[in-house]
Amino acid sequence: MYTESYLKGKEYSVQAMSFNRQHKILVVTEKFKSEDHCIEIGHCLPANLDNNISKSIEMYVVSILEALGIDNSASHTEIILTEKGPVVVETHARAGGDNIPILLQNSKGINLYEMIAKCTLRINPFENFITVPGASKYTAI
């Protein structure tokens, strides 16, 4: 019998896009949970993180996507930032829920649904990839 260990730390999710084995982290999202239980009650993006911590999360998630062979897809990876560093909780080859793609559009001007459509049609979603000028702000739900 295997018992999953309890991971102590703040939880984040990472939205990424992968195409032809190239992985691009789009945003790290901070999760908010009730103090009484582990149920999510909100999200804010981009997460307010020190640049070094953000980079360590991004590099870790890219290593997970590479190890799993995730390709030509959006991905949503949930991690706990423990005192030893990020640890994966789960990952999915899909966009995040709870309106995260809409928050991404509002915060960074990135249209994740358009990127997924391009990827499905085997069109490079990173070609001419830019964020909308001035659209680097916090947004939450």
N, CA, C and O atoms as a GROMACS GRO file, in nm:
protein
  564
    1MET      N    1   0.085  -0.118   0.000
    1MET     CA    2   0.000   0.000   0.000
    1MET      C    3   0.089   0.123   0.000
    1MET      O    4   0.190   0.129   0.070
    2TYR      N    5   0.050   0.221  -0.078
    2TYR     CA    6   0.124   0.347  -0.088
    2TYR      C    7   0.038   0.458  -0.031
    2TYR      O    8  -0.079   0.472  -0.065
    3THR      N    9   0.097   0.538   0.054
    3THR     CA   10   0.028   0.653   0.109
    3THR      C   11   0.099   0.778   0.060
    3THR      O   12   0.220   0.791   0.071
    4GLU      N   13   0.021   0.870   0.005
    4GLU     CA   14   0.077   0.996  -0.044
    4GLU      C   15   0.118   1.083   0.075
    4GLU      O   16   0.043   1.097   0.171
    5SER      N   17   0.237   1.140   0.067
    5SER     CA   18   0.284   1.224   0.176
    5SER      C   19   0.218   1.362   0.170
    5SER      O   20   0.176   1.409   0.064
    6TYR      N   21   0.209   1.424   0.285
    6TYR     CA   22   0.154   1.559   0.293
    6TYR      C   23   0.264   1.658   0.255
    6TYR      O   24   0.375   1.652   0.308
    7LEU      N   25   0.232   1.746   0.165
    7LEU     CA   26   0.327   1.848   0.122
    7LEU      C   27   0.290   1.980   0.188
    7LEU      O   28   0.180   2.032   0.169
    8LYS      N   29   0.384   2.035   0.265
    8LYS     CA   30   0.359   2.161   0.335
    8LYS      C   31   0.417   2.275   0.253
    8LYS      O   32   0.535   2.273   0.218
    9GLY      N   33   0.334   2.372   0.222
    9GLY     CA   34   0.380   2.489   0.148
    9GLY      C   35   0.266   2.552   0.071
    9GLY      O   36   0.153   2.503   0.072
   10LYS      N   37   0.296   2.659   0.004
   10LYS     CA   38   0.198   2.734  -0.076
   10LYS      C   39   0.179   2.662  -0.209
   10LYS      O   40   0.273   2.608  -0.266
   11GLU      N   41   0.055   2.662  -0.258
   11GLU     CA   42   0.024   2.595  -0.385
   11GLU      C   43   0.012   2.696  -0.499
   11GLU      O   44  -0.043   2.805  -0.483
   12TYR      N   45   0.064   2.655  -0.614
   12TYR     CA   46   0.060   2.736  -0.735
   12TYR      C   47   0.021   2.646  -0.851
   12TYR      O   48   0.035   2.524  -0.843
   13SER      N   49  -0.028   2.706  -0.958
   13SER     CA   50  -0.047   2.630  -1.082
   13SER      C   51   0.031   2.704  -1.191
   13SER      O   52   0.052   2.825  -1.185
   14VAL      N   53   0.073   2.626  -1.289
   14VAL     CA   54   0.156   2.679  -1.395
   14VAL      C   55   0.089   2.648  -1.528
   14VAL      O   56   0.061   2.533  -1.561
   15GLN      N   57   0.062   2.754  -1.604
   15GLN     CA   58   0.001   2.739  -1.736
   15GLN      C   59   0.115   2.742  -1.838
   15GLN      O   60   0.199   2.832  -1.837
   16ALA      N   61   0.116   2.643  -1.926
   16ALA     CA   62   0.222   2.636  -2.027
   16ALA      C   63   0.162   2.593  -2.160
   16ALA      O   64   0.050   2.543  -2.168
   17MET      N   65   0.241   2.615  -2.265
   17MET     CA   66   0.207   2.567  -2.399
   17MET      C   67   0.330   2.495  -2.452
   17MET      O   68   0.443   2.541  -2.436
   18SER      N   69   0.306   2.380  -2.514
   18SER     CA   70   0.414   2.301  -2.572
   18SER      C   71   0.386   2.278  -2.718
   18SER      O   72   0.273   2.245  -2.757
   19PHE      N   73   0.490   2.295  -2.801
   19PHE     CA   74   0.477   2.274  -2.944
   19PHE      C   75   0.612   2.229  -2.998
   19PHE      O   76   0.714   2.294  -2.977
   20ASN      N   77   0.610   2.116  -3.069
   20ASN     CA   78   0.734   2.060  -3.125
   20ASN      C   79   0.845   2.051  -3.020
   20ASN      O   80   0.959   2.089  -3.045
   21ARG      N   81   0.809   2.001  -2.902
   21ARG     CA   82   0.902   1.980  -2.790
   21ARG      C   83   0.960   2.110  -2.732
   21ARG      O   84   1.056   2.106  -2.655
   22GLN      N   85   0.901   2.222  -2.768
   22GLN     CA   86   0.940   2.350  -2.709
   22GLN      C   87   0.832   2.386  -2.608
   22GLN      O   88   0.713   2.388  -2.640
   23HIS      N   89   0.873   2.414  -2.486
   23HIS     CA   90   0.778   2.446  -2.379
   23HIS      C   91   0.793   2.593  -2.341
   23HIS      O   92   0.904   2.643  -2.321
   24LYS      N   93   0.681   2.661  -2.331
   24LYS     CA   94   0.681   2.802  -2.291
   24LYS      C   95   0.588   2.817  -2.171
   24LYS      O   96   0.469   2.786  -2.178
   25ILE      N   97   0.644   2.864  -2.061
   25ILE     CA   98   0.563   2.892  -1.943
   25ILE      C   99   0.492   3.025  -1.967
   25ILE      O  100   0.557   3.126  -1.993
   26LEU      N  101   0.361   3.024  -1.958
   26LEU     CA  102   0.283   3.144  -1.983
   26LEU      C  103   0.260   3.226  -1.856
   26LEU      O  104   0.266   3.348  -1.858
   27VAL      N  105   0.235   3.155  -1.746
   27VAL     CA  106   0.211   3.226  -1.620
   27VAL      C  107   0.212   3.126  -1.504
   27VAL      O  108   0.175   3.010  -1.519
   28VAL      N  109   0.255   3.176  -1.388
   28VAL     CA  110   0.241   3.102  -1.262
   28VAL      C  111   0.127   3.169  -1.186
   28VAL      O  112   0.127   3.290  -1.166
   29THR      N  113   0.032   3.088  -1.145
   29THR     CA  114  -0.089   3.137  -1.078
   29THR      C  115  -0.084   3.102  -0.929
   29THR      O  116  -0.056   2.987  -0.893
   30GLU      N  117  -0.110   3.199  -0.844
   30GLU     CA  118  -0.116   3.174  -0.700
   30GLU      C  119  -0.256   3.123  -0.665
   30GLU      O  120  -0.356   3.176  -0.712
   31LYS      N  121  -0.260   3.020  -0.582
   31LYS     CA  122  -0.389   2.964  -0.538
   31LYS      C  123  -0.417   3.006  -0.394
   31LYS      O  124  -0.326   3.015  -0.312
   32PHE      N  125  -0.542   3.031  -0.367
   32PHE     CA  126  -0.584   3.065  -0.231
   32PHE      C  127  -0.678   2.955  -0.183
   32PHE      O  128  -0.767   2.911  -0.255
   33LYS      N  129  -0.656   2.912  -0.058
   33LYS     CA  130  -0.736   2.805   0.000
   33LYS      C  131  -0.792   2.849   0.134
   33LYS      O  132  -0.737   2.935   0.202
   34SER      N  133  -0.905   2.788   0.169
   34SER     CA  134  -0.964   2.815   0.299
   34SER      C  135  -0.870   2.762   0.407
   34SER      O  136  -0.805   2.659   0.388
   35GLU      N  137  -0.862   2.832   0.519
   35GLU     CA  138  -0.778   2.786   0.630
   35GLU      C  139  -0.836   2.663   0.697
   35GLU      O  140  -0.764   2.590   0.764
   36ASP      N  141  -0.965   2.638   0.678
   36ASP     CA  142  -1.032   2.524   0.742
   36ASP      C  143  -1.013   2.393   0.666
   36ASP      O  144  -1.026   2.285   0.723
   37HIS      N  145  -0.984   2.403   0.535
   37HIS     CA  146  -0.972   2.282   0.452
   37HIS      C  147  -0.886   2.315   0.331
   37HIS      O  148  -0.836   2.427   0.318
   38CYS      N  149  -0.868   2.220   0.247
   38CYS     CA  150  -0.778   2.239   0.130
   38CYS      C  151  -0.852   2.278   0.003
   38CYS      O  152  -0.797   2.264  -0.106
   39ILE      N  153  -0.974   2.326   0.015
   39ILE     CA  154  -1.052   2.362  -0.103
   39ILE      C  155  -1.010   2.500  -0.153
   39ILE      O  156  -1.000   2.595  -0.075
   40GLU      N  157  -0.987   2.508  -0.283
   40GLU     CA  158  -0.947   2.636  -0.344
   40GLU      C  159  -1.064   2.735  -0.338
   40GLU      O  160  -1.179   2.700  -0.363
   41ILE      N  161  -1.030   2.859  -0.303
   41ILE     CA  162  -1.134   2.962  -0.299
   41ILE      C  163  -1.101   3.078  -0.392
   41ILE      O  164  -1.182   3.170  -0.407
   42GLY      N  165  -0.983   3.074  -0.456
   42GLY     CA  166  -0.950   3.181  -0.548
   42GLY      C  167  -0.815   3.163  -0.613
   42GLY      O  168  -0.735   3.079  -0.572
   43HIS      N  169  -0.790   3.244  -0.716
   43HIS     CA  170  -0.664   3.243  -0.791
   43HIS      C  171  -0.625   3.387  -0.823
   43HIS      O  172  -0.711   3.474  -0.840
   44CYS      N  173  -0.495   3.411  -0.829
   44CYS     CA  174  -0.443   3.540  -0.872
   44CYS      C  175  -0.324   3.516  -0.963
   44CYS      O  176  -0.237   3.434  -0.935
   45LEU      N  177  -0.323   3.590  -1.074
   45LEU     CA  178  -0.208   3.577  -1.162
   45LEU      C  179  -0.170   3.713  -1.217
   45LEU      O  180  -0.255   3.800  -1.236
   46PRO      N  181  -0.041   3.729  -1.244
   46PRO     CA  182   0.066   3.635  -1.212
   46PRO      C  183   0.091   3.630  -1.063
   46PRO      O  184   0.063   3.725  -0.990
   47ALA      N  185   0.144   3.516  -1.017
   47ALA     CA  186   0.176   3.501  -0.875
   47ALA      C  187   0.283   3.604  -0.837
   47ALA      O  188   0.374   3.633  -0.915
   48ASN      N  189   0.269   3.658  -0.719
   48ASN     CA  190   0.365   3.757  -0.669
   48ASN      C  191   0.482   3.682  -0.606
   48ASN      O  192   0.483   3.656  -0.485
   49LEU      N  193   0.581   3.648  -0.689
   49LEU     CA  194   0.695   3.567  -0.645
   49LEU      C  195   0.827   3.637  -0.673
   49LEU      O  196   0.839   3.714  -0.768
   50ASP      N  197   0.924   3.610  -0.590
   50ASP     CA  198   1.061   3.651  -0.615
   50ASP      C  199   1.103   3.590  -0.749
   50ASP      O  200   1.065   3.476  -0.780
   51ASN      N  201   1.180   3.662  -0.828
   51ASN     CA  202   1.220   3.617  -0.960
   51ASN      C  203   1.293   3.482  -0.957
   51ASN      O  204   1.271   3.398  -1.045
   52ASN      N  205   1.379   3.459  -0.857
   52ASN     CA  206   1.452   3.332  -0.846
   52ASN      C  207   1.356   3.216  -0.819
   52ASN      O  208   1.373   3.107  -0.875
   53ILE      N  209   1.258   3.238  -0.733
   53ILE     CA  210   1.160   3.132  -0.702
   53ILE      C  211   1.076   3.105  -0.826
   53ILE      O  212   1.051   2.989  -0.859
   54SER      N  213   1.033   3.210  -0.894
   54SER     CA  214   0.954   3.194  -1.015
   54SER      C  215   1.031   3.112  -1.119
   54SER      O  216   0.975   3.021  -1.181
   55LYS      N  217   1.158   3.144  -1.139
   55LYS     CA  218   1.242   3.071  -1.236
   55LYS      C  219   1.258   2.925  -1.195
   55LYS      O  220   1.258   2.837  -1.281
   56SER      N  221   1.273   2.899  -1.065
   56SER     CA  222   1.289   2.760  -1.021
   56SER      C  223   1.162   2.680  -1.047
   56SER      O  224   1.168   2.563  -1.085
   57ILE      N  225   1.046   2.743  -1.026
   57ILE     CA  226   0.918   2.676  -1.055
   57ILE      C  227   0.908   2.650  -1.206
   57ILE      O  228   0.871   2.540  -1.246
   58GLU      N  229   0.940   2.749  -1.287
   58GLU     CA  230   0.931   2.734  -1.432
   58GLU      C  231   1.023   2.623  -1.483
   58GLU      O  232   0.981   2.540  -1.564
   59MET      N  233   1.149   2.620  -1.436
   59MET     CA  234   1.242   2.517  -1.480
   59MET      C  235   1.195   2.378  -1.436
   59MET      O  236   1.209   2.281  -1.511
   60TYR      N  237   1.141   2.369  -1.316
   60TYR     CA  238   1.090   2.243  -1.264
   60TYR      C  239   0.974   2.192  -1.349
   60TYR      O  240   0.971   2.075  -1.386
   61VAL      N  241   0.880   2.280  -1.380
   61VAL     CA  242   0.764   2.239  -1.460
   61VAL      C  243   0.807   2.198  -1.601
   61VAL      O  244   0.756   2.100  -1.654
   62VAL      N  245   0.899   2.270  -1.661
   62VAL     CA  246   0.949   2.231  -1.793
   62VAL      C  247   1.010   2.092  -1.786
   62VAL      O  248   0.990   2.011  -1.878
   63SER      N  249   1.083   2.061  -1.680
   63SER     CA  250   1.142   1.927  -1.666
   63SER      C  251   1.034   1.820  -1.655
   63SER      O  252   1.050   1.709  -1.706
   64ILE      N  253   0.923   1.852  -1.588
   64ILE     CA  254   0.810   1.758  -1.577
   64ILE      C  255   0.747   1.736  -1.714
   64ILE      O  256   0.722   1.622  -1.753
   65LEU      N  257   0.722   1.844  -1.788
   65LEU     CA  258   0.661   1.834  -1.921
   65LEU      C  259   0.750   1.753  -2.015
   65LEU      O  260   0.701   1.671  -2.092
   66GLU      N  261   0.881   1.776  -2.008
   66GLU     CA  262   0.974   1.700  -2.091
   66GLU      C  263   0.975   1.553  -2.054
   66GLU      O  264   0.973   1.467  -2.141
   67ALA      N  265   0.979   1.523  -1.924
   67ALA     CA  266   0.982   1.384  -1.878
   67ALA      C  267   0.857   1.307  -1.920
   67ALA      O  268   0.864   1.188  -1.952
   68LEU      N  269   0.743   1.376  -1.920
   68LEU     CA  270   0.617   1.311  -1.958
   68LEU      C  271   0.592   1.311  -2.108
   68LEU      O  272   0.499   1.247  -2.156
   69GLY      N  273   0.675   1.383  -2.182
   69GLY     CA  274   0.657   1.388  -2.327
   69GLY      C  275   0.538   1.471  -2.370
   69GLY      O  276   0.482   1.447  -2.478
   70ILE      N  277   0.497   1.566  -2.289
   70ILE     CA  278   0.385   1.653  -2.325
   70ILE      C  279   0.427   1.735  -2.446
   70ILE      O  280   0.533   1.797  -2.446
   71ASP      N  281   0.343   1.735  -2.549
   71ASP     CA  282   0.377   1.806  -2.671
   71ASP      C  283   0.250   1.846  -2.744
   71ASP      O  284   0.147   1.779  -2.734
   72ASN      N  285   0.259   1.957  -2.816
   72ASN     CA  286   0.147   2.006  -2.897
   72ASN      C  287   0.020   2.019  -2.816
   72ASN      O  288  -0.087   1.972  -2.856
   73SER      N  289   0.032   2.083  -2.701
   73SER     CA  290  -0.081   2.095  -2.610
   73SER      C  291  -0.057   2.207  -2.509
   73SER      O  292   0.056   2.244  -2.480
   74ALA      N  293  -0.166   2.258  -2.457
   74ALA     CA  294  -0.158   2.342  -2.337
   74ALA      C  295  -0.138   2.247  -2.220
   74ALA      O  296  -0.167   2.128  -2.230
   75SER      N  297  -0.089   2.299  -2.109
   75SER     CA  298  -0.081   2.217  -1.988
   75SER      C  299  -0.108   2.302  -1.865
   75SER      O  300  -0.086   2.424  -1.863
   76HIS      N  301  -0.157   2.234  -1.764
   76HIS     CA  302  -0.190   2.296  -1.636
   76HIS      C  303  -0.126   2.207  -1.530
   76HIS      O  304  -0.168   2.093  -1.509
   77THR      N  305  -0.023   2.259  -1.463
   77THR     CA  306   0.050   2.181  -1.364
   77THR      C  307   0.036   2.247  -1.228
   77THR      O  308   0.060   2.367  -1.213
   78GLU      N  309  -0.002   2.167  -1.129
   78GLU     CA  310  -0.016   2.217  -0.993
   78GLU      C  311   0.103   2.172  -0.911
   78GLU      O  312   0.141   2.054  -0.914
   79ILE      N  313   0.162   2.265  -0.837
   79ILE     CA  314   0.278   2.234  -0.754
   79ILE      C  315   0.259   2.292  -0.614
   79ILE      O  316   0.183   2.387  -0.594
   80ILE      N  317   0.330   2.233  -0.520
   80ILE     CA  318   0.342   2.290  -0.386
   80ILE      C  319   0.486   2.339  -0.375
   80ILE      O  320   0.579   2.265  -0.406
   81LEU      N  321   0.504   2.461  -0.331
   81LEU     CA  322   0.637   2.515  -0.310
   81LEU      C  323   0.677   2.481  -0.166
   81LEU      O  324   0.642   2.553  -0.073
   82THR      N  325   0.750   2.371  -0.150
   82THR     CA  326   0.794   2.326  -0.019
   82THR      C  327   0.923   2.398   0.018
   82THR      O  328   0.980   2.471  -0.063
   83GLU      N  329   0.969   2.377   0.140
   83GLU     CA  330   1.096   2.440   0.181
   83GLU      C  331   1.214   2.380   0.104
   83GLU      O  332   1.322   2.440   0.103
   84LYS      N  333   1.196   2.264   0.041
   84LYS     CA  334   1.301   2.203  -0.041
   84LYS      C  335   1.287   2.239  -0.189
   84LYS      O  336   1.370   2.199  -0.270
   85GLY      N  337   1.182   2.313  -0.224
   85GLY     CA  338   1.159   2.352  -0.362
   85GLY      C  339   1.024   2.303  -0.411
   85GLY      O  340   0.946   2.246  -0.334
   86PRO      N  341   0.995   2.325  -0.539
   86PRO     CA  342   0.864   2.285  -0.593
   86PRO      C  343   0.850   2.134  -0.605
   86PRO      O  344   0.946   2.064  -0.637
   87VAL      N  345   0.728   2.085  -0.579
   87VAL     CA  346   0.694   1.943  -0.593
   87VAL      C  347   0.562   1.936  -0.668
   87VAL      O  348   0.466   2.005  -0.633
   88VAL      N  349   0.558   1.853  -0.772
   88VAL     CA  350   0.437   1.841  -0.853
   88VAL      C  351   0.327   1.769  -0.774
   88VAL      O  352   0.352   1.669  -0.707
   89VAL      N  353   0.206   1.821  -0.785
   89VAL     CA  354   0.088   1.757  -0.726
   89VAL      C  355   0.014   1.682  -0.838
   89VAL      O  356  -0.023   1.565  -0.822
   90GLU      N  357  -0.006   1.751  -0.951
   90GLU     CA  358  -0.070   1.690  -1.067
   90GLU      C  359  -0.043   1.776  -1.189
   90GLU      O  360  -0.014   1.895  -1.178
   91THR      N  361  -0.053   1.714  -1.304
   91THR     CA  362  -0.039   1.789  -1.428
   91THR      C  363  -0.136   1.733  -1.530
   91THR      O  364  -0.171   1.615  -1.526
   92HIS      N  365  -0.180   1.819  -1.620
   92HIS     CA  366  -0.280   1.782  -1.721
   92HIS      C  367  -0.243   1.845  -1.854
   92HIS      O  368  -0.190   1.956  -1.859
   93ALA      N  369  -0.270   1.775  -1.962
   93ALA     CA  370  -0.248   1.828  -2.096
   93ALA      C  371  -0.376   1.899  -2.140
   93ALA      O  372  -0.446   1.855  -2.231
   94ARG      N  373  -0.403   2.010  -2.073
   94ARG     CA  374  -0.523   2.090  -2.101
   94ARG      C  375  -0.504   2.226  -2.037
   94ARG      O  376  -0.411   2.248  -1.959
   95ALA      N  377  -0.594   2.317  -2.070
   95ALA     CA  378  -0.595   2.448  -2.005
   95ALA      C  379  -0.646   2.435  -1.862
   95ALA      O  380  -0.720   2.341  -1.830
   96GLY      N  381  -0.608   2.526  -1.776
   96GLY     CA  382  -0.656   2.528  -1.639
   96GLY      C  383  -0.803   2.565  -1.632
   96GLY      O  384  -0.858   2.623  -1.726
   97GLY      N  385  -0.866   2.530  -1.524
   97GLY     CA  386  -1.008   2.562  -1.502
   97GLY      C  387  -1.023   2.694  -1.428
   97GLY      O  388  -0.931   2.775  -1.421
   98ASP      N  389  -1.141   2.714  -1.372
   98ASP     CA  390  -1.172   2.833  -1.292
   98ASP      C  391  -1.140   2.964  -1.363
   98ASP      O  392  -1.091   3.059  -1.301
   99ASN      N  393  -1.166   2.967  -1.492
   99ASN     CA  394  -1.147   3.088  -1.574
   99ASN      C  395  -1.003   3.134  -1.584
   99ASN      O  396  -0.978   3.250  -1.616
  100ILE      N  397  -0.906   3.045  -1.557
  100ILE     CA  398  -0.766   3.084  -1.567
  100ILE      C  399  -0.731   3.134  -1.708
  100ILE      O  400  -0.657   3.232  -1.718
  101PRO      N  401  -0.779   3.072  -1.818
  101PRO     CA  402  -0.747   3.128  -1.950
  101PRO      C  403  -0.798   3.271  -1.968
  101PRO      O  404  -0.734   3.352  -2.035
  102ILE      N  405  -0.912   3.303  -1.910
  102ILE     CA  406  -0.966   3.439  -1.919
  102ILE      C  407  -0.881   3.534  -1.835
  102ILE      O  408  -0.855   3.647  -1.876
  103LEU      N  409  -0.839   3.488  -1.718
  103LEU     CA  410  -0.751   3.570  -1.635
  103LEU      C  411  -0.618   3.596  -1.706
  103LEU      O  412  -0.563   3.705  -1.698
  104LEU      N  413  -0.568   3.495  -1.776
  104LEU     CA  414  -0.443   3.509  -1.852
  104LEU      C  415  -0.459   3.613  -1.962
  104LEU      O  416  -0.368   3.694  -1.986
  105GLN      N  417  -0.573   3.611  -2.029
  105GLN     CA  418  -0.601   3.710  -2.134
  105GLN      C  419  -0.605   3.851  -2.073
  105GLN      O  420  -0.548   3.946  -2.128
  106ASN      N  421  -0.673   3.863  -1.959
  106ASN     CA  422  -0.686   3.994  -1.894
  106ASN      C  423  -0.554   4.045  -1.838
  106ASN      O  424  -0.527   4.165  -1.842
  107SER      N  425  -0.472   3.955  -1.786
  107SER     CA  426  -0.349   3.995  -1.722
  107SER      C  427  -0.234   4.021  -1.818
  107SER      O  428  -0.164   4.121  -1.807
  108LYS      N  429  -0.216   3.930  -1.913
  108LYS     CA  430  -0.099   3.937  -2.000
  108LYS      C  431  -0.132   3.951  -2.148
  108LYS      O  432  -0.043   3.960  -2.232
  109GLY      N  433  -0.261   3.953  -2.180
  109GLY     CA  434  -0.300   3.966  -2.320
  109GLY      C  435  -0.275   3.840  -2.400
  109GLY      O  436  -0.269   3.845  -2.523
  110ILE      N  437  -0.259   3.725  -2.333
  110ILE     CA  438  -0.233   3.598  -2.401
  110ILE      C  439  -0.365   3.525  -2.420
  110ILE      O  440  -0.435   3.495  -2.324
  111ASN      N  441  -0.398   3.495  -2.546
  111ASN     CA  442  -0.520   3.422  -2.577
  111ASN      C  443  -0.486   3.273  -2.585
  111ASN      O  444  -0.444   3.223  -2.689
  112LEU      N  445  -0.504   3.204  -2.472
  112LEU     CA  446  -0.470   3.062  -2.465
  112LEU      C  447  -0.554   2.978  -2.558
  112LEU      O  448  -0.504   2.881  -2.616
  113TYR      N  449  -0.681   3.012  -2.574
  113TYR     CA  450  -0.767   2.934  -2.663
  113TYR      C  451  -0.720   2.944  -2.808
  113TYR      O  452  -0.725   2.846  -2.883
  114GLU      N  453  -0.674   3.061  -2.848
  114GLU     CA  454  -0.620   3.078  -2.983
  114GLU      C  455  -0.492   2.995  -3.000
  114GLU      O  456  -0.470   2.933  -3.104
  115MET      N  457  -0.409   2.995  -2.896
  115MET     CA  458  -0.286   2.916  -2.901
  115MET      C  459  -0.317   2.767  -2.914
  115MET      O  460  -0.250   2.695  -2.988
  116ILE      N  461  -0.419   2.720  -2.841
  116ILE     CA  462  -0.458   2.578  -2.847
  116ILE      C  463  -0.510   2.546  -2.987
  116ILE      O  464  -0.477   2.440  -3.042
  117ALA      N  465  -0.591   2.634  -3.046
  117ALA     CA  466  -0.643   2.612  -3.181
  117ALA      C  467  -0.529   2.603  -3.282
  117ALA      O  468  -0.529   2.514  -3.367
  118LYS      N  469  -0.432   2.692  -3.273
  118LYS     CA  470  -0.317   2.688  -3.363
  118LYS      C  471  -0.241   2.557  -3.347
  118LYS      O  472  -0.203   2.494  -3.446
  119CYS      N  473  -0.220   2.518  -3.225
  119CYS     CA  474  -0.148   2.395  -3.196
  119CYS      C  475  -0.221   2.274  -3.256
  119CYS      O  476  -0.158   2.184  -3.313
  120THR      N  477  -0.352   2.271  -3.243
  120THR     CA  478  -0.433   2.162  -3.298
  120THR      C  479  -0.419   2.155  -3.450
  120THR      O  480  -0.419   2.047  -3.508
  121LEU      N  481  -0.407   2.271  -3.513
  121LEU     CA  482  -0.391   2.278  -3.659
  121LEU      C  483  -0.244   2.266  -3.702
  121LEU      O  484  -0.212   2.282  -3.819
  122ARG      N  485  -0.157   2.238  -3.606
  122ARG     CA  486  -0.012   2.225  -3.629
  122ARG      C  487   0.051   2.355  -3.681
  122ARG      O  488   0.146   2.354  -3.759
  123ILE      N  489  -0.006   2.466  -3.634
  123ILE     CA  490   0.051   2.599  -3.662
  123ILE      C  491   0.125   2.640  -3.536
  123ILE      O  492   0.071   2.631  -3.426
  124ASN      N  493   0.247   2.685  -3.551
  124ASN     CA  494   0.328   2.722  -3.436
  124ASN      C  495   0.260   2.834  -3.356
  124ASN      O  496   0.248   2.946  -3.404
  125PRO      N  497   0.217   2.804  -3.232
  125PRO     CA  498   0.150   2.907  -3.152
  125PRO      C  499   0.246   3.013  -3.099
  125PRO      O  500   0.203   3.117  -3.050
  126PHE      N  501   0.378   2.987  -3.110
  126PHE     CA  502   0.477   3.082  -3.062
  126PHE      C  503   0.521   3.180  -3.169
  126PHE      O  504   0.586   3.280  -3.140
  127GLU      N  505   0.485   3.152  -3.295
  127GLU     CA  506   0.522   3.242  -3.404
  127GLU      C  507   0.449   3.375  -3.383
  127GLU      O  508   0.328   3.378  -3.362
  128ASN      N  509   0.523   3.481  -3.388
  128ASN     CA  510   0.468   3.616  -3.364
  128ASN      C  511   0.406   3.628  -3.225
  128ASN      O  512   0.315   3.708  -3.203
  129PHE      N  513   0.456   3.547  -3.131
  129PHE     CA  514   0.402   3.549  -2.996
  129PHE      C  515   0.445   3.675  -2.923
  129PHE      O  516   0.564   3.700  -2.904
  130ILE      N  517   0.347   3.753  -2.884
  130ILE     CA  518   0.373   3.872  -2.804
  130ILE      C  519   0.260   3.886  -2.703
  130ILE      O  520   0.149   3.837  -2.724
  131THR      N  521   0.289   3.952  -2.596
  131THR     CA  522   0.182   3.988  -2.504
  131THR      C  523   0.136   4.128  -2.543
  131THR      O  524   0.213   4.206  -2.599
  132VAL      N  525   0.014   4.157  -2.514
  132VAL     CA  526  -0.042   4.287  -2.548
  132VAL      C  527   0.028   4.395  -2.466
  132VAL      O  528   0.035   4.384  -2.343
  133PRO      N  529   0.079   4.499  -2.530
  133PRO     CA  530   0.147   4.607  -2.455
  133PRO      C  531   0.056   4.665  -2.347
  133PRO      O  532  -0.061   4.693  -2.370
  134GLY      N  533   0.114   4.682  -2.229
  134GLY     CA  534   0.038   4.738  -2.118
  134GLY      C  535  -0.051   4.638  -2.046
  134GLY      O  536  -0.115   4.671  -1.946
  135ALA      N  537  -0.056   4.515  -2.097
  135ALA     CA  538  -0.144   4.415  -2.036
  135ALA      C  539  -0.064   4.324  -1.942
  135ALA      O  540  -0.077   4.202  -1.948
  136SER      N  541   0.015   4.383  -1.857
  136SER     CA  542   0.088   4.307  -1.755
  136SER      C  543   0.040   4.355  -1.621
  136SER      O  544   0.102   4.442  -1.558
  137LYS      N  545  -0.068   4.299  -1.579
  137LYS     CA  546  -0.129   4.342  -1.454
  137LYS      C  547  -0.183   4.221  -1.380
  137LYS      O  548  -0.195   4.113  -1.437
  138TYR      N  549  -0.215   4.240  -1.256
  138TYR     CA  550  -0.272   4.133  -1.176
  138TYR      C  551  -0.421   4.121  -1.206
  138TYR      O  552  -0.491   4.219  -1.232
  139THR      N  553  -0.467   3.996  -1.202
  139THR     CA  554  -0.610   3.970  -1.215
  139THR      C  555  -0.643   3.850  -1.128
  139THR      O  556  -0.559   3.762  -1.110
  140ALA      N  557  -0.763   3.844  -1.074
  140ALA     CA  558  -0.796   3.738  -0.979
  140ALA      C  559  -0.943   3.700  -0.989
  140ALA      O  560  -1.026   3.772  -1.043
  141ILE      N  561  -0.971   3.583  -0.934
  141ILE     CA  562  -1.109   3.534  -0.924
  141ILE      C  563  -1.125   3.468  -0.789
  141ILE      O  564  -1.233   3.420  -0.757
   0.00000   0.00000   0.00000
